[in-house]
Amino acid sequence: MGFQDAVTTALSRYARFHGRARRAEYWWFMLFVVLSHLIGSALDMAVSALAPFPVFGTLISLALLIPSLSAAVRRLHDANRSGWWLLLPAGLAPLVLLLGVYVSELGEPTTGGLLLGIGLMLWLPVAIMLILRGTDGGNRFGADPLAVG
């Protein structure tokens, strides 16, 4: 699966949170998301004198939020993991990161840095699950996308 196929597939499954997604589909789509954000940021910088906030970046983020989440959930399904794993870093990391910033501002940079590191490390298990090869054959989330497509 190439870049264009992955983007087309991910966008056509805009809010489909069931099924499985191959690694190629997920990572090519994430490249598309990053490139879209870079273009949006460049446009925002070009019109920064006219707009008080990043209009293009905000619109791109809103447009790609649901497809990014659904692609990540389907990618976790391919590894026979529940999509609820995304809530671990999404729910806990911001709290730990905010606590780290707060502690750093209180004059405890070592403790604050440690908390910031812990907050970032909460993303590690999910990142590993997104990188690993999916299960061979069917699993509880559907047929093997490598065998089907």
C-alpha positions in Angstrom: 0.0 0.0 0.0 1.5 3.3 -1.1 1.0 6.9 0.2 -2.0 7.7 -2.0 -3.8 4.4 -1.3 -3.2 4.8 2.5 -4.6 8.3 2.6 -7.6 7.4 0.4 -8.3 4.4 2.6 -8.0 6.2 5.9 -10.1 9.1 4.7 -12.8 6.8 3.2 -13.0 5.1 6.6 -13.3 8.5 8.2 -15.1 7.5 11.4 -14.9 3.7 11.2 -13.5 2.4 14.5 -14.0 -1.3 13.7 -11.9 -3.5 11.7 -8.1 -3.5 11.2 -5.5 -1.3 9.5 -2.2 -2.4 8.2 1.0 -0.7 9.4 1.5 0.8 5.9 -2.0 2.3 5.9 -1.5 3.9 9.4 2.0 5.2 9.0 1.5 6.6 5.5 -1.6 8.4 6.8 0.3 9.8 9.7 2.9 11.2 7.3 0.0 12.8 5.4 -1.2 14.3 8.7 2.2 15.7 9.6 2.6 17.2 6.1 -0.8 18.7 6.3 0.1 20.3 9.6 3.3 21.7 8.2 1.5 23.2 5.3 -1.1 24.6 7.6 1.6 26.1 9.8 3.3 27.7 6.8 0.0 29.2 5.7 -0.7 30.5 9.2 2.8 32.2 9.3 2.1 33.7 5.9 -1.1 35.3 7.0 -0.2 35.9 10.7 -0.6 39.7 10.4 -4.2 39.2 9.2 -5.4 36.4 11.6 -5.0 36.6 15.3 -4.9 32.8 15.7 -3.7 29.9 13.5 -6.8 29.5 11.3 -5.4 26.9 8.9 -3.7 24.8 11.5 -6.9 24.7 13.6 -9.1 23.7 10.6 -6.6 21.0 9.6 -6.5 19.7 13.2 -10.3 19.5 13.4 -10.6 17.9 10.0 -8.1 15.2 10.7 -8.8 14.5 14.3 -11.4 11.8 13.8 -9.7 10.0 10.9 -6.4 10.0 12.9 -8.2 8.4 15.9 -10.0 5.9 13.8 -6.8 4.9 12.0 -5.0 4.5 15.3 -7.8 2.3 16.8 -7.9 0.1 13.7 -4.1 -0.2 13.9 -4.3 -1.3 17.5 -7.0 -3.8 16.4 -4.6 -5.3 13.9 -2.3 -6.0 16.8 -5.3 -7.6 18.7 -5.4 -4.7 21.2 -8.4 -2.7 22.2 -8.6 0.9 20.9 -9.1 1.9 24.5 -5.3 1.8 24.9 -5.3 5.2 23.4 -6.8 6.6 26.5 -3.7 5.7 28.6 -1.5 8.4 27.2 -4.3 10.7 26.2 -5.7 10.7 29.7 -2.8 10.4 32.0 0.1 12.1 30.1 -1.3 15.6 30.1 -1.9 15.4 33.9 1.6 14.2 34.6 3.1 16.8 32.2 1.1 19.6 33.8 2.2 18.4 37.2 5.8 18.4 36.0 5.6 21.9 34.7 4.0 23.1 37.9 6.7 21.4 40.0 9.4 22.9 37.8 7.9 26.4 38.3 8.1 25.9 42.1 11.8 25.6 41.8 12.2 21.9 41.7 13.6 21.4 38.1 14.9 17.9 38.8 11.6 16.6 40.0 9.7 18.5 37.3 12.0 17.1 34.6 11.4 13.6 36.0 7.6 14.1 35.9 7.9 15.4 32.4 9.9 12.3 31.4 7.3 10.0 33.0 4.5 11.9 31.1 6.3 11.3 27.8 7.0 7.7 28.6 3.3 7.0 29.0 3.1 7.2 25.2 5.7 4.4 24.8 3.5 1.3 25.2 1.0 2.7 22.7 3.7 3.7 20.3 5.2 0.2 20.5 1.8 -1.4 19.8 1.3 0.9 16.8 4.8 -0.2 15.4 4.5 -3.9 15.9 3.4 -6.3 13.3 -0.3 -7.2 13.4 -1.5 -10.7 14.2 -1.4 -13.3 11.5 -4.8 -14.4 10.3 -8.1 -13.3 11.7 -8.5 -12.0 15.3 -11.4 -10.7 17.4 -11.4 -7.5 15.3 -11.7 -9.0 11.8 -9.8 -10.6 9.0 -6.1 -10.1 8.4 -5.8 -7.0 6.2 -2.6 -8.5 4.6 -4.6 -11.5 3.4 -7.6 -9.5 2.3 -6.0 -6.6 0.5 
